[in-house]
Amino acid sequence: MEIKVANTILYCRRWSECVAFYRDDLELEVSFANEWFVEFKLNEAACLSVVDAERAWVGPSSGEGVMVGFRVDNLLELHSEMESQGLDPTPVEEVWGSEVFSIFDPEGIRLEFWTPKKGNLNVEQAK
């Protein structure tokens, strides 16, 4: 198996709010959109899509047991930016040798942002 692109798909009851959140608040690039499905490009190998649960055959996830994690380079800067935007990020914590904080989308899905702490060989080797 050779996977070219990974796409996380979120089925949302609050679809319009989620589209605005990912597009406007997080400023993700829209790579495809129609009246019930929006795909956001995260990078060359990953996408995040938001689907109107009312129009899909799969029901909404309701945010329970779902978390989307993003490894970033500028964690503290991003945390500060999100605070100033009123996105209510959690405090930065150390977890498993990384610095981490989270926010929640309008559907209640946890978005975790993390970066390895300097000198954490386990995370650095997993690159």
C-alpha positions in Angstrom: 0.0 0.0 0.0 1.3 3.4 -0.9 -0.8 6.2 0.5 -0.3 9.5 -1.3 -2.6 11.8 0.7 -4.4 11.5 4.1 -7.8 13.2 4.5 -9.5 13.5 7.9 -13.3 14.0 7.4 -15.4 15.6 10.0 -19.2 15.1 9.8 -20.7 18.2 11.5 -24.1 19.3 12.6 -22.9 22.9 12.9 -21.4 22.8 9.4 -21.5 26.5 8.5 -19.9 27.4 11.7 -17.2 24.8 11.3 -16.5 25.9 7.7 -16.1 29.5 8.9 -13.9 28.4 11.8 -11.4 26.4 9.7 -11.5 28.9 6.8 -11.6 32.2 8.6 -10.2 31.6 12.1 -7.5 29.0 11.3 -7.0 30.4 7.8 -6.8 27.0 6.2 -6.6 27.0 2.4 -9.8 25.6 0.7 -8.9 23.1 -2.0 -12.4 22.1 -2.9 -15.9 23.2 -1.9 -19.5 22.6 -2.8 -22.8 23.3 -0.9 -22.2 20.5 1.7 -18.5 19.6 1.6 -15.3 21.7 2.1 -11.8 20.3 1.8 -8.9 22.2 3.4 -5.3 21.6 2.3 -3.1 21.2 5.3 0.1 20.4 3.3 1.0 18.4 0.2 0.1 15.1 1.9 -2.8 15.9 4.2 -6.3 17.4 4.1 -9.1 18.1 6.5 -12.6 18.0 5.2 -15.8 19.3 6.8 -19.1 17.7 5.7 -22.7 18.8 6.5 -24.0 15.9 8.5 -27.5 16.7 7.4 -26.6 16.0 3.8 -24.3 12.9 4.3 -25.1 9.3 4.7 -22.7 9.1 7.7 -23.9 10.7 10.9 -22.1 13.4 12.9 -19.2 12.5 15.2 -20.3 14.9 17.9 -16.7 15.5 18.9 -16.7 12.5 21.3 -13.6 10.4 21.1 -12.2 12.5 18.2 -9.1 14.6 18.3 -7.0 16.0 15.4 -3.4 16.6 16.1 -1.1 19.0 14.2 2.7 19.1 14.6 3.9 22.7 14.2 7.2 24.5 14.4 6.0 27.8 16.0 3.9 26.5 18.9 4.3 29.5 21.3 3.7 32.0 18.6 0.7 30.1 17.4 -0.7 29.9 21.0 -0.3 33.7 21.4 -2.0 34.3 18.0 -4.9 32.1 18.9 -5.3 33.8 22.3 -5.5 37.2 20.6 -8.1 35.8 18.2 -10.2 34.7 21.1 -10.0 31.0 20.2 -9.5 30.1 23.9 -6.4 27.8 23.7 -5.6 25.7 26.7 -2.3 26.4 28.5 0.8 25.0 26.9 1.8 21.8 28.7 4.5 19.2 28.4 3.2 15.8 27.3 5.3 12.9 26.2 8.4 15.1 25.7 6.5 17.6 23.6 4.9 21.0 24.2 1.1 20.9 23.6 -2.0 23.0 23.6 -5.6 22.5 22.3 -8.6 24.4 21.1 -12.0 23.2 20.2 -13.9 23.7 16.9 -17.7 24.6 16.9 -18.6 20.9 16.8 -16.6 20.2 20.0 -13.7 18.4 18.3 -10.4 18.9 20.0 -7.6 20.3 17.8 -4.2 19.6 19.4 -1.1 21.5 18.4 2.3 20.2 19.4 6.0 20.5 18.9 8.8 18.3 20.2 10.9 19.7 23.1 14.5 20.3 22.1 16.6 17.2 22.7 13.6 14.8 22.6 15.3 12.0 20.6 12.2 9.8 20.4 10.2 12.5 18.6 13.1 13.7 16.5 13.8 10.2 15.3 10.2 9.8 14.2 10.5 12.6 11.6 
